[in-house]
């Protein structure tokens, strides 16, 4: 009679929990080989290897492109014009990075921050870069004082506004 556990095949299936250390900077879909943790070998031979496929969870703020990270930061038109310093989260760290928006930053402008991306693999110490796209928010409602200040600014630039026209029109120049 064959063995009731292996049915005469010489092998039994067992469940085993294995701890795997995932290196920082690993990409989605990467595979890791764990030697000797696969199926048992034939006729007493060595066990095969176990391949683990890594699925990296998407971050709610950053997008990843290899070792580089990208994000979008909304700023007011005043912050874009005058410049500002804003805190942004640092991956794998509790602290925040003080990101500087230069004066005169334009909507959609992308600012590169060297060394703030993902850590490199295979023992490389250099991190990728962070690319920050600036999204300029225009207020939908203004107070009376804010409207006055903006009209004064428009006057200094000789710009036409919705409530009054100033200077030559575009087609008359």
Backbone as JSON Lines, residues from 0, in Angstrom:
{"i":0,"aa":"X","n":[0.84,-1.2,0.0],"ca":[0.0,0.0,0.0],"c":[0.87,1.25,0.0]}
{"i":1,"aa":"X","n":[0.47,2.26,-0.8],"ca":[1.24,3.52,-0.79],"c":[1.02,4.29,0.51]}
{"i":2,"aa":"X","n":[1.99,5.1,0.83],"ca":[1.92,5.96,2.02],"c":[0.7,6.86,1.92]}
{"i":3,"aa":"X","n":[-0.1,7.0,3.0],"ca":[-1.31,7.83,2.92],"c":[-1.0,9.33,2.81]}
{"i":4,"aa":"X","n":[0.19,9.76,3.26],"ca":[0.52,11.19,3.21],"c":[0.98,11.63,1.81]}
{"i":5,"aa":"X","n":[1.86,10.82,1.2],"ca":[2.41,11.22,-0.1],"c":[1.84,10.42,-1.26]}
{"i":6,"aa":"X","n":[0.99,9.45,-0.97],"ca":[0.39,8.58,-1.98],"c":[1.45,7.9,-2.85]}
{"i":7,"aa":"X","n":[2.57,7.59,-2.24],"ca":[3.62,6.86,-2.94],"c":[4.56,7.74,-3.74]}
{"i":8,"aa":"X","n":[4.37,9.04,-3.72],"ca":[5.22,9.95,-4.52],"c":[6.48,10.39,-3.8]}
{"i":9,"aa":"X","n":[6.57,10.19,-2.5],"ca":[7.76,10.58,-1.76],"c":[7.79,12.05,-1.36]}
{"i":10,"aa":"X","n":[6.72,12.8,-1.67],"ca":[6.67,14.23,-1.33],"c":[5.32,14.56,-0.72]}
{"i":11,"aa":"X","n":[5.33,15.5,0.21],"ca":[4.08,16.02,0.77],"c":[4.08,17.54,0.64]}
{"i":12,"aa":"X","n":[2.91,18.08,0.5],"ca":[2.78,19.54,0.38],"c":[2.59,20.12,1.77]}
{"i":13,"aa":"X","n":[3.42,21.14,2.1],"ca":[3.29,21.82,3.39],"c":[3.19,23.32,3.15]}
{"i":14,"aa":"X","n":[2.58,24.01,4.11],"ca":[2.55,25.47,4.08],"c":[3.59,25.97,5.03]}
{"i":15,"aa":"X","n":[4.31,27.01,4.6],"ca":[5.4,27.54,5.4],"c":[5.43,29.05,5.22]}
{"i":16,"aa":"X","n":[5.6,29.79,6.3],"ca":[5.72,31.24,6.22],"c":[7.2,31.6,6.18]}
{"i":17,"aa":"X","n":[7.55,32.44,5.22],"ca":[8.95,32.85,5.05],"c":[9.0,34.37,5.13]}
{"i":18,"aa":"X","n":[9.94,34.9,5.88],"ca":[10.15,36.35,5.92],"c":[11.1,36.74,4.8]}
{"i":19,"aa":"X","n":[10.71,37.76,4.05],"ca":[11.52,38.21,2.93],"c":[11.82,39.69,3.14]}
{"i":20,"aa":"X","n":[13.09,40.06,3.07],"ca":[13.47,41.46,3.22],"c":[13.44,42.11,1.83]}
{"i":21,"aa":"X","n":[12.53,43.09,1.69],"ca":[12.39,43.79,0.41],"c":[13.34,44.99,0.44]}
{"i":22,"aa":"X","n":[14.27,45.08,-0.5],"ca":[15.21,46.2,-0.48],"c":[14.53,47.52,-0.85]}
{"i":23,"aa":"X","n":[15.0,48.64,-0.29],"ca":[14.42,49.92,-0.65],"c":[14.67,50.23,-2.12]}
{"i":24,"aa":"X","n":[13.71,50.86,-2.76],"ca":[13.85,51.25,-4.16],"c":[13.41,50.19,-5.16]}
{"i":25,"aa":"X","n":[12.93,49.04,-4.68],"ca":[12.51,47.97,-5.59],"c":[11.29,48.43,-6.39]}
{"i":26,"aa":"X","n":[11.22,48.04,-7.65],"ca":[10.12,48.47,-8.52],"c":[9.0,47.45,-8.56]}
{"i":27,"aa":"X","n":[7.81,47.92,-8.91],"ca":[6.64,47.07,-9.05],"c":[6.91,46.0,-10.11]}
{"i":28,"aa":"X","n":[6.54,44.77,-9.81],"ca":[6.73,43.67,-10.76],"c":[8.09,43.01,-10.67]}
{"i":29,"aa":"X","n":[8.99,43.53,-9.83],"ca":[10.31,42.9,-9.67],"c":[10.14,41.52,-9.06]}
{"i":30,"aa":"X","n":[11.1,40.63,-9.36],"ca":[11.08,39.29,-8.8],"c":[12.3,39.08,-7.92]}
{"i":31,"aa":"X","n":[12.09,38.38,-6.83],"ca":[13.2,37.99,-5.96],"c":[13.24,36.46,-5.9]}
{"i":32,"aa":"X","n":[14.45,35.91,-5.98],"ca":[14.6,34.45,-5.9],"c":[15.07,34.08,-4.5]}
{"i":33,"aa":"X","n":[14.36,33.13,-3.88],"ca":[14.74,32.61,-2.57],"c":[15.21,31.18,-2.8]}
{"i":34,"aa":"X","n":[16.51,30.98,-2.72],"ca":[17.1,29.67,-3.02],"c":[16.65,28.6,-2.03]}
{"i":35,"aa":"X","n":[16.31,27.43,-2.59],"ca":[16.0,26.26,-1.77],"c":[14.65,26.26,-1.1]}
{"i":36,"aa":"X","n":[13.8,27.23,-1.4],"ca":[12.48,27.29,-0.76],"c":[11.35,26.9,-1.71]}
{"i":37,"aa":"X","n":[11.7,26.37,-2.88],"ca":[10.68,25.95,-3.84],"c":[10.27,24.51,-3.6]}
{"i":38,"aa":"X","n":[9.8,23.85,-4.65],"ca":[9.34,22.46,-4.52],"c":[10.51,21.52,-4.26]}
{"i":39,"aa":"X","n":[10.18,20.42,-3.61],"ca":[11.2,19.4,-3.31],"c":[11.75,18.83,-4.61]}
{"i":40,"aa":"X","n":[13.04,18.47,-4.57],"ca":[13.68,17.9,-5.75],"c":[13.23,16.47,-5.99]}
{"i":41,"aa":"X","n":[13.43,16.02,-7.21],"ca":[13.08,14.64,-7.58],"c":[14.07,13.66,-6.98]}
{"i":42,"aa":"X","n":[13.56,12.53,-6.53],"ca":[14.35,11.42,-6.0],"c":[15.39,11.89,-4.98]}
{"i":43,"aa":"X","n":[14.96,12.78,-4.05],"ca":[15.85,13.23,-2.98],"c":[16.78,14.36,-3.36]}
{"i":44,"aa":"X","n":[16.63,14.9,-4.57],"ca":[17.48,16.01,-5.01],"c":[17.17,17.29,-4.24]}
{"i":45,"aa":"X","n":[17.98,18.33,-4.45],"ca":[17.79,19.59,-3.72],"c":[16.48,20.28,-4.12]}
{"i":46,"aa":"X","n":[15.94,21.01,-3.17],"ca":[14.7,21.76,-3.44],"c":[14.96,22.87,-4.45]}
{"i":47,"aa":"X","n":[13.91,23.22,-5.17],"ca":[14.01,24.3,-6.15],"c":[13.95,25.67,-5.47]}
{"i":48,"aa":"X","n":[13.86,26.7,-6.27],"ca":[13.83,28.07,-5.76],"c":[12.41,28.61,-5.78]}
{"i":49,"aa":"X","n":[12.15,29.51,-4.85],"ca":[10.86,30.2,-4.77],"c":[11.05,31.59,-5.37]}
{"i":50,"aa":"X","n":[10.17,31.98,-6.28],"ca":[10.22,33.32,-6.87],"c":[9.07,34.15,-6.31]}
{"i":51,"aa":"X","n":[9.41,35.3,-5.74],"ca":[8.44,36.2,-5.15],"c":[8.29,37.4,-6.09]}
{"i":52,"aa":"X","n":[7.06,37.68,-6.51],"ca":[6.79,38.85,-7.35],"c":[6.33,39.98,-6.43]}
{"i":53,"aa":"X","n":[6.98,41.13,-6.55],"ca":[6.71,42.25,-5.65],"c":[5.71,43.21,-6.29]}
{"i":54,"aa":"X","n":[4.68,43.54,-5.52],"ca":[3.68,44.52,-5.94],"c":[3.81,45.73,-5.02]}
{"i":55,"aa":"X","n":[4.24,46.86,-5.59],"ca":[4.45,48.08,-4.8],"c":[3.16,48.89,-4.79]}
{"i":56,"aa":"X","n":[2.69,49.2,-3.6],"ca":[1.47,49.98,-3.44],"c":[1.71,51.41,-3.92]}
{"i":57,"aa":"X","n":[0.73,51.97,-4.63],"ca":[0.86,53.36,-5.1],"c":[0.75,54.32,-3.94]}
{"i":58,"aa":"X","n":[1.51,55.4,-4.01],"ca":[1.5,56.43,-2.98],"c":[0.41,57.44,-3.29]}
{"i":59,"aa":"X","n":[-0.19,58.02,-2.26],"ca":[-1.28,58.97,-2.51],"c":[-0.79,60.36,-2.92]}
{"i":60,"aa":"X","n":[0.5,60.65,-2.79],"ca":[1.03,61.97,-3.15],"c":[2.04,61.88,-4.29]}
{"i":61,"aa":"X","n":[2.91,60.87,-4.26],"ca":[3.97,60.74,-5.27],"c":[3.6,59.73,-6.35]}
{"i":62,"aa":"X","n":[4.09,59.99,-7.56],"ca":[4.07,59.02,-8.65],"c":[5.52,58.62,-8.9]}
{"i":63,"aa":"X","n":[5.72,57.39,-9.3],"ca":[7.08,56.89,-9.47],"c":[7.4,56.66,-10.93]}
{"i":64,"aa":"X","n":[8.65,57.0,-11.31],"ca":[9.17,56.72,-12.63],"c":[10.6,56.22,-12.43]}
{"i":65,"aa":"X","n":[10.74,54.91,-12.27],"ca":[12.06,54.34,-11.96],"c":[12.51,54.82,-10.59]}
{"i":66,"aa":"X","n":[13.69,55.44,-10.54],"ca":[14.21,55.97,-9.27],"c":[13.74,57.4,-9.02]}
{"i":67,"aa":"X","n":[13.05,57.99,-9.98],"ca":[12.56,59.36,-9.81],"c":[11.13,59.37,-9.29]}
{"i":68,"aa":"X","n":[10.8,60.43,-8.58],"ca":[9.44,60.65,-8.08],"c":[8.9,61.93,-8.69]}
{"i":69,"aa":"X","n":[7.57,62.0,-8.8],"ca":[6.92,63.21,-9.3],"c":[5.7,63.48,-8.43]}
{"i":70,"aa":"X","n":[5.4,64.76,-8.27],"ca":[4.2,65.14,-7.53],"c":[3.71,66.48,-8.06]}
{"i":71,"aa":"X","n":[2.52,66.84,-7.66],"ca":[1.92,68.13,-8.03],"c":[1.64,68.89,-6.75]}
{"i":72,"aa":"X","n":[1.98,70.16,-6.74],"ca":[1.72,70.99,-5.57],"c":[0.86,72.18,-5.98]}
{"i":73,"aa":"X","n":[-0.32,72.3,-5.36],"ca":[-1.14,73.48,-5.64],"c":[-0.63,74.68,-4.84]}
{"i":74,"aa":"X","n":[-0.5,75.82,-5.51],"ca":[-0.09,77.06,-4.85],"c":[-1.0,78.18,-5.32]}
{"i":75,"aa":"X","n":[-1.08,79.23,-4.53],"ca":[-1.88,80.38,-4.94],"c":[-1.09,81.18,-5.97]}
{"i":76,"aa":"X","n":[-1.78,82.03,-6.73],"ca":[-1.07,82.84,-7.71],"c":[-0.13,83.82,-7.02]}
{"i":77,"aa":"X","n":[-0.44,84.2,-5.79],"ca":[0.43,85.09,-5.02],"c":[1.73,84.36,-4.66]}
{"i":78,"aa":"X","n":[1.62,83.1,-4.21],"ca":[2.82,82.32,-3.88],"c":[3.67,82.1,-5.13]}
{"i":79,"aa":"X","n":[3.04,81.85,-6.27],"ca":[3.78,81.66,-7.52],"c":[4.5,82.95,-7.91]}
{"i":80,"aa":"X","n":[3.86,84.08,-7.75],"ca":[4.46,85.36,-8.14],"c":[5.56,85.8,-7.18]}
{"i":81,"aa":"X","n":[5.33,85.67,-5.88],"ca":[6.27,86.17,-4.88],"c":[7.28,85.14,-4.39]}
{"i":82,"aa":"X","n":[7.02,83.86,-4.66],"ca":[7.85,82.79,-4.14],"c":[7.32,82.35,-2.79]}
{"i":83,"aa":"X","n":[7.66,81.14,-2.39],"ca":[7.18,80.61,-1.11],"c":[8.01,79.4,-0.71]}
{"i":84,"aa":"X","n":[7.9,79.03,0.55],"ca":[8.5,77.79,1.05],"c":[7.36,76.96,1.63]}
{"i":85,"aa":"X","n":[7.22,75.74,1.1],"ca":[6.13,74.86,1.53],"c":[6.69,73.52,1.98]}
{"i":86,"aa":"X","n":[6.13,72.94,3.06],"ca":[6.59,71.62,3.49],"c":[5.98,70.52,2.62]}
{"i":87,"aa":"X","n":[6.8,69.56,2.21],"ca":[6.29,68.38,1.51],"c":[6.83,67.14,2.22]}
{"i":88,"aa":"X","n":[6.07,66.03,2.22],"ca":[6.53,64.83,2.93],"c":[7.74,64.19,2.25]}
{"i":89,"aa":"X","n":[8.59,63.57,3.06],"ca":[9.75,62.84,2.56],"c":[9.45,61.36,2.73]}
{"i":90,"aa":"X","n":[9.6,60.58,1.67],"ca":[9.32,59.14,1.75],"c":[10.24,58.45,2.74]}
{"i":91,"aa":"X","n":[9.64,57.57,3.56],"ca":[10.4,56.78,4.5],"c":[10.93,57.58,5.68]}
{"i":92,"aa":"X","n":[10.38,58.76,5.88],"ca":[10.86,59.64,6.93],"c":[9.68,60.33,7.58]}
{"i":93,"aa":"X","n":[9.79,60.64,8.84],"ca":[8.72,61.35,9.53],"c":[8.8,62.85,9.27]}
{"i":94,"aa":"X","n":[9.98,63.32,8.89],"ca":[10.15,64.76,8.71],"c":[9.62,65.21,7.34]}
{"i":95,"aa":"X","n":[9.56,66.51,7.18],"ca":[9.14,67.09,5.9],"c":[10.29,67.89,5.31]}
{"i":96,"aa":"X","n":[10.26,68.05,4.0],"ca":[11.27,68.82,3.28],"c":[10.68,70.19,2.98]}
{"i":97,"aa":"X","n":[11.44,71.24,3.22],"ca":[10.96,72.59,2.93],"c":[11.26,72.89,1.47]}
{"i":98,"aa":"X","n":[10.22,72.82,0.65],"ca":[10.34,73.0,-0.79],"c":[10.21,74.48,-1.13]}
{"i":99,"aa":"X","n":[11.17,74.99,-1.88],"ca":[11.17,76.41,-2.22],"c":[10.63,76.64,-3.64]}
{"i":100,"aa":"X","n":[9.6,77.48,-3.7],"ca":[9.03,77.87,-4.99],"c":[9.64,79.23,-5.33]}
{"i":101,"aa":"X","n":[10.39,79.32,-6.44],"ca":[11.02,80.6,-6.77],"c":[10.01,81.65,-7.22]}
{"i":102,"aa":"X","n":[10.37,82.91,-7.06],"ca":[9.53,84.02,-7.55],"c":[9.28,83.85,-9.03]}
{"i":103,"aa":"X","n":[8.09,84.2,-9.45],"ca":[7.77,84.16,-10.88],"c":[7.54,82.77,-11.44]}
{"i":104,"aa":"X","n":[7.27,81.8,-10.58],"ca":[7.0,80.43,-11.05],"c":[5.72,80.43,-11.89]}
{"i":105,"aa":"X","n":[5.78,79.76,-13.03],"ca":[4.66,79.73,-13.97],"c":[3.79,78.49,-13.76]}
{"i":106,"aa":"X","n":[2.5,78.58,-14.09],"ca":[1.62,77.41,-13.99],"c":[2.17,76.25,-14.82]}
{"i":107,"aa":"X","n":[2.18,75.06,-14.25],"ca":[2.67,73.88,-14.97],"c":[4.18,73.73,-14.96]}
{"i":108,"aa":"X","n":[4.89,74.7,-14.42],"ca":[6.35,74.61,-14.37],"c":[6.76,73.42,-13.52]}
{"i":109,"aa":"X","n":[7.79,72.71,-13.94],"ca":[8.29,71.55,-13.2],"c":[9.65,71.91,-12.61]}
{"i":110,"aa":"X","n":[9.78,71.72,-11.32],"ca":[11.02,72.03,-10.61],"c":[11.65,70.72,-10.16]}
{"i":111,"aa":"X","n":[12.94,70.56,-10.46],"ca":[13.67,69.33,-10.13],"c":[14.43,69.51,-8.82]}
{"i":112,"aa":"X","n":[14.28,68.53,-7.92],"ca":[15.01,68.53,-6.66],"c":[15.93,67.31,-6.68]}
{"i":113,"aa":"X","n":[17.22,67.54,-6.79],"ca":[18.19,66.43,-6.88],"c":[18.24,65.62,-5.59]}
{"i":114,"aa":"X","n":[18.29,64.28,-5.74],"ca":[18.49,63.39,-4.61],"c":[17.3,63.2,-3.68]}
{"i":115,"aa":"X","n":[16.09,63.6,-4.11],"ca":[14.91,63.44,-3.25],"c":[13.97,62.35,-3.77]}
{"i":116,"aa":"X","n":[14.46,61.51,-4.71],"ca":[13.64,60.44,-5.26],"c":[13.83,59.14,-4.48]}
{"i":117,"aa":"X","n":[13.66,58.03,-5.18],"ca":[13.8,56.7,-4.56],"c":[15.27,56.34,-4.42]}
{"i":118,"aa":"X","n":[15.59,55.51,-3.4],"ca":[16.98,55.05,-3.28],"c":[17.32,54.12,-4.43]}
{"i":119,"aa":"X","n":[18.59,54.13,-4.82],"ca":[19.04,53.26,-5.9],"c":[19.18,51.82,-5.44]}
{"i":120,"aa":"X","n":[19.05,50.9,-6.36],"ca":[19.2,49.47,-6.05],"c":[20.65,49.04,-6.25]}
{"i":121,"aa":"X","n":[20.92,47.81,-5.91],"ca":[22.22,47.16,-6.1],"c":[23.37,47.94,-5.44]}
{"i":122,"aa":"X","n":[23.12,48.4,-4.22],"ca":[24.19,49.03,-3.45],"c":[24.5,50.47,-3.85]}
{"i":123,"aa":"X","n":[23.8,50.99,-4.85],"ca":[24.06,52.38,-5.24],"c":[23.46,53.29,-4.16]}
{"i":124,"aa":"X","n":[24.21,54.26,-3.73],"ca":[23.74,55.14,-2.67],"c":[22.95,56.33,-3.21]}
{"i":125,"aa":"X","n":[23.17,56.7,-4.43],"ca":[22.51,57.88,-4.98],"c":[21.02,57.63,-5.14]}
{"i":126,"aa":"X","n":[20.25,58.61,-4.7],"ca":[18.8,58.55,-4.86],"c":[18.43,59.21,-6.18]}
{"i":127,"aa":"X","n":[17.24,58.87,-6.67],"ca":[16.71,59.53,-7.85],"c":[16.32,60.97,-7.51]}
{"i":128,"aa":"X","n":[15.7,61.64,-8.46],"ca":[15.31,63.04,-8.28],"c":[13.81,63.15,-8.09]}
{"i":129,"aa":"X","n":[13.39,64.27,-7.55],"ca":[11.98,64.58,-7.37],"c":[11.61,65.69,-8.35]}
{"i":130,"aa":"X","n":[10.54,65.48,-9.11],"ca":[10.04,66.48,-10.05],"c":[8.7,66.99,-9.53]}
{"i":131,"aa":"X","n":[8.66,68.29,-9.23],"ca":[7.47,68.91,-8.65],"c":[6.81,69.8,-9.69]}
{"i":132,"aa":"X","n":[5.57,69.46,-10.06],"ca":[4.81,70.3,-10.99],"c":[3.98,71.29,-10.18]}
{"i":133,"aa":"X","n":[4.08,72.56,-10.55],"ca":[3.37,73.62,-9.83],"c":[2.01,73.84,-10.47]}
{"i":134,"aa":"X","n":[0.97,73.69,-9.67],"ca":[-0.4,73.93,-10.11],"c":[-0.85,75.24,-9.45]}
{"i":135,"aa":"X","n":[-1.04,76.27,-10.27],"ca":[-1.41,77.58,-9.74],"c":[-2.92,77.67,-9.64]}
{"i":136,"aa":"X","n":[-3.39,77.92,-8.43],"ca":[-4.83,78.05,-8.16],"c":[-5.22,79.52,-8.21]}
{"i":137,"aa":"X","n":[-6.25,79.83,-8.97],"ca":[-6.78,81.18,-9.07],"c":[-8.05,81.22,-8.22]}
{"i":138,"aa":"X","n":[-8.17,82.19,-7.32],"ca":[-9.37,82.24,-6.49],"c":[-10.62,82.53,-7.31]}
{"i":139,"aa":"X","n":[-11.7,81.86,-6.98],"ca":[-12.96,82.07,-7.69],"c":[-13.72,83.27,-7.13]}
{"i":140,"aa":"X","n":[-13.49,83.58,-5.86],"ca":[-14.15,84.72,-5.23],"c":[-13.09,85.57,-4.55]}
{"i":141,"aa":"X","n":[-13.25,86.89,-4.65],"ca":[-12.33,87.82,-4.02],"c":[-13.1,88.78,-3.12]}
{"i":142,"aa":"X","n":[-12.45,89.18,-2.05],"ca":[-13.05,90.21,-1.21],"c":[-12.92,91.55,-1.94]}
{"i":143,"aa":"X","n":[-13.59,92.55,-1.45],"ca":[-13.51,93.88,-2.07],"c":[-12.07,94.39,-2.01]}
{"i":144,"aa":"X","n":[-11.39,94.18,-0.89],"ca":[-10.0,94.65,-0.74],"c":[-9.08,93.91,-1.71]}
{"i":145,"aa":"X","n":[-9.26,92.61,-1.84],"ca":[-8.43,91.84,-2.78],"c":[-8.65,92.32,-4.21]}
{"i":146,"aa":"X","n":[-9.9,92.61,-4.55],"ca":[-10.22,93.12,-5.89],"c":[-9.53,94.45,-6.12]}
{"i":147,"aa":"X","n":[-9.56,95.34,-5.14],"ca":[-8.9,96.64,-5.27],"c":[-7.4,96.48,-5.48]}
{"i":148,"aa":"X","n":[-6.78,95.61,-4.7],"ca":[-5.34,95.39,-4.83],"c":[-4.99,94.87,-6.22]}
{"i":149,"aa":"X","n":[-5.79,93.94,-6.72],"ca":[-5.52,93.39,-8.06],"c":[-5.77,94.43,-9.15]}
{"i":150,"aa":"X","n":[-6.75,95.27,-8.97],"ca":[-6.98,96.35,-9.95],"c":[-5.81,97.32,-9.96]}
{"i":151,"aa":"X","n":[-5.29,97.63,-8.78],"ca":[-4.11,98.5,-8.71],"c":[-2.94,97.86,-9.46]}
{"i":152,"aa":"X","n":[-2.78,96.57,-9.27],"ca":[-1.71,95.86,-9.97],"c":[-1.95,95.93,-11.48]}
{"i":153,"aa":"X","n":[-3.17,95.69,-11.91],"ca":[-3.5,95.75,-13.34],"c":[-3.2,97.14,-13.9]}
{"i":154,"aa":"X","n":[-3.48,98.18,-13.11],"ca":[-3.19,99.55,-13.56],"c":[-1.7,99.77,-13.75]}
{"i":155,"aa":"X","n":[-0.88,99.23,-12.83],"ca":[0.58,99.41,-12.96],"c":[1.12,98.69,-14.18]}
{"i":156,"aa":"X","n":[0.45,97.63,-14.6],"ca":[0.87,96.86,-15.78],"c":[0.14,97.31,-17.05]}
{"i":157,"aa":"X","n":[-0.77,98.27,-16.9],"ca":[-1.57,98.77,-18.02],"c":[-2.37,97.63,-18.68]}
{"i":158,"aa":"X","n":[-2.99,96.8,-17.84],"ca":[-3.75,95.64,-18.31],"c":[-5.24,95.94,-18.3]}
{"i":159,"aa":"X","n":[-5.95,95.55,-19.36],"ca":[-7.41,95.7,-19.32],"c":[-8.01,94.67,-18.37]}
{"i":160,"aa":"X","n":[-9.08,95.04,-17.67],"ca":[-9.78,94.1,-16.79],"c":[-11.24,94.05,-17.2]}
{"i":161,"aa":"X","n":[-12.01,93.17,-16.59],"ca":[-13.42,92.99,-16.96],"c":[-14.25,94.24,-16.69]}
{"i":162,"aa":"X","n":[-13.91,94.99,-15.66],"ca":[-14.74,96.13,-15.3],"c":[-14.35,97.41,-16.02]}
{"i":163,"aa":"X","n":[-13.13,97.49,-16.51],"ca":[-12.71,98.69,-17.24],"c":[-11.61,98.33,-18.23]}
{"i":164,"aa":"X","n":[-11.58,99.05,-19.32],"ca":[-10.59,98.79,-20.36],"c":[-9.5,99.84,-20.28]}
{"i":165,"aa":"X","n":[-8.3,99.42,-20.5],"ca":[-7.17,100.32,-20.39],"c":[-6.19,100.0,-21.49]}
{"i":166,"aa":"X","n":[-5.53,100.97,-22.02],"ca":[-4.5,100.76,-23.02],"c":[-5.07,100.31,-24.35]}
{"i":167,"aa":"X","n":[-4.19,99.96,-25.28],"ca":[-4.59,99.52,-26.61],"c":[-4.96,98.05,-26.57]}
{"i":168,"aa":"X","n":[-5.95,97.68,-27.34],"ca":[-6.32,96.28,-27.44],"c":[-5.27,95.49,-28.18]}
{"i":169,"aa":"X","n":[-5.34,94.2,-28.08],"ca":[-4.37,93.32,-28.72],"c":[-4.35,93.53,-30.23]}
{"i":170,"aa":"X","n":[-5.5,93.67,-30.87],"ca":[-5.59,93.75,-32.32],"c":[-5.24,95.14,-32.85]}
{"i":171,"aa":"X","n":[-5.21,96.15,-31.98],"ca":[-4.91,97.51,-32.42],"c":[-3.44,97.86,-32.32]}
{"i":172,"aa":"X","n":[-2.63,96.98,-31.84],"ca":[-1.2,97.28,-31.68],"c":[-0.48,97.2,-32.99]}
